[in-house]
Amino acid sequence: MKNFYINNMKRLFTASLVTLIVFAGCQRSTDGLSEPTLSNNPEVFMDGFSAGLEYFPFDYSKLDAFQVDTDVTYNETKASMRIDVPNPEALEDEGRYAGATFVDLSGGRNLSEYDALTFYAKGSKASRINEIGFGVGADSDKFKVKLDSLRLSTFWQKYTIPIPDPSKLTAESGLFWFAENPEDGDGYSFWVDELQFENLGTIAQPRP
């Protein structure tokens, strides 16, 4: 029995050694291979989210503040982004403000060829969005850009957020974010549509 056990262990060791040699010989060298390039897709929300994008509500915000709306859209597009800002008396565990970031989980995008984030927006009433912008990613906000008190009206308008230094955005995962409180003691809704990065060629000395 002892010899049987030893012989079988020898066979197992020999087979394992052969397997290791075969696999070692099959390994591919990475020498000379270039780094994978990131997507330069400028679209964030155009009738729907672009591939790889996920919605992450901020801490203590209303988790379901965002939804896709097919009724209220800009210029009869198929869908828009609708954000519902809660009333001030909402329970704390339900979230008393609307705030979230939209992150590309595929590794980020190379946005260095664009000079602005543009979108159309309107509100259910005239209001001001506390903060809105881009650059809040999954694990970094090093290149965060925002506009304070963005004025909304009840009809669609186009808005532009300049990129201070596009050359920095070679791997940006945070494509859009916002944070908004109730206005004048009431909750309300606002919509965003045709959200994308563009190279307008008209941005000069943007303020960060």
N, C-alpha and C positions, 0 to 999 in steps of 0.2 A: 504493500500500500504506500509506503514511504517513497519507494522508487517510482511508482506510478505518479505520485504527486509531483516529485522533482522533475520527471521527464515532461509532464504536462506544463509545468512552469517554464521549462526551457523552451518548449515549443511556443508558448505564449509570448515569452520575451523575444524570441527570434522573429515571430510574426509582427510584434509591435515595432521592433527595430526596423524591419523592412518597410512597414507602413510609414514610419517617420522619415526614412530616407526618400521614399517615393514622394511624400508631401513636400519635403524640403526641396526636392528637385523641381517641383511644380510651382513653387512660389515665383510670382512675377516681380521683376525689379521695377521700382518706381523712379529710377534714375532717368532723367531726361523728360519726364512727364510734366506738363504744365499744370498749374493750379486751376481747379474748375472755376469758370467765370460765373458771376452772379447775374441774375436777370436784370435787365434795364427797363422792364415793363413799367410804363408810367401810370397805368390805370390803378385806381384804388377802388372806386365804386362807379361802375358804368352799367346800369341795369342789373347790377349784382356785384358781389365781391370778386375781385380778381383772385386767381389761384394762390393758395397758401396763406391767405389772410384770416386771422382769428380775432374775435372780440373779447377784450379783457376789461371788465368793470373795475374801477378804482375802489379802494377800501372805503367802506361805509356809504357807498353810492347805491342808488336804486339799481339792482341787478338786471332787471328787465326793462330798463329805460329805453333801450334801442330795439327797433324792429324794422323789417323791410316793408315798405308801404307801396302798394300797387295802385292806389287811388289818387294820391296827391303826388304828382311828379312834375319835373320841369320839361316844358315843350313836348308833352305827350310821350316821354320816355316810358319804358316798361316798369320801372321801379325807382324808388328813392329811399334814402335813409331817414327814418323818423325817430326823433329823440323826444321822449316824454319827461319833462321836468316835474317832479312830484310837488304836491302841496306842502307848505311848511309844517302842517300838523301830522304829516306821515309818521308812522312809528319809526323809531330810530333803527330797529333791526331790519326795516324794509328799505332804508336809505332815504335821506332827506335832500339829496341833490343828484344830478345826473352827471356822471363822469366816467370816461373809459378811454382806452387806447386800442387801436387796431394794428396788430402786429403781424408781420410776415414771418412765419415760422420755418420757412424753407432756407433760412440762412441770411436773409436780408436782400436788398437790391442795390444795384449800382445806379445812383441817381445823379451822378456827377455831370451829366450832359443837360440837366434841366436847371432853370433858374427860379422856378416858382411852383407852389402848390395852388391850384385854382379849383373853384367849385361854385355852384349856384346854391343859394339858401333863401329861406323865408321862414317867418314865424306865424303862429296862430294869432299873435298880437305883436305890436312893436315892442322890441326888447333889446337887450344887450347881452351877448354871451360873455361870461366872465373871462374865460380863457379858451383859446382854440389854436391848434397848430399841428406840428409833426415832430418827430424825433424822440418820442418816449417809447423805447423798445422793451423787449422782454427782460433784459438785464442791464440796460444802460440808458441814460438820457444825456449823454455827453454833448450831443449836438441838438439839444432841444430848442425848438423855435416856437414862439407863440405870439398871438395878437391878443391884447387885453381889450375888453369891452367892445367886442365886434357888434356894431349896430345892425339889427335886423328890422325889416319892414314886413308887411303882410303880402308883399308880392315878390316874385323871384328877382334876385340880383346876383351878379357875378362878383366874386371876391377873389383877391389875390394875396397870397402870403409869400413874400420873397424869400429865397434861400440866400443867406448871407455869404456862404462860401461853398458852392457846389462841389468843389474838389475834395471836400472832407467826406462827402456822402457816397463812399464807394461800397459800403456794406451796411446800409441803414435798414433796420427792421421796423422801426416805429413810423408808420406811414400817415397816421392821423390820430389826433386825440382832442378831447374837449372836457371842460368842467363848467357846469352851470348850476346856479341856485335859482329858487323861485323868484319871480319878478313882482315887486309891489305886493308881496304877501300872497301870491297865487302861483300855482303851477301852470305850465303851458306846454305847447309842443313846437318844435321847429324841425325843418326838413333840410337835408343836404343832398344834392344830386350832381352828377357829372364831375365827380371828385377825381382829380388826376394831377400829375406833375407835368409841367409844360416848359418848353424853352421859348419864352416870349421875345427875348432879345431887346426888351424895353426896360429891363430892371437895371437901375444905376445906383451904386452905393447904397444897397439896402441896409437898414438898421437891424442888427441882430435882436 
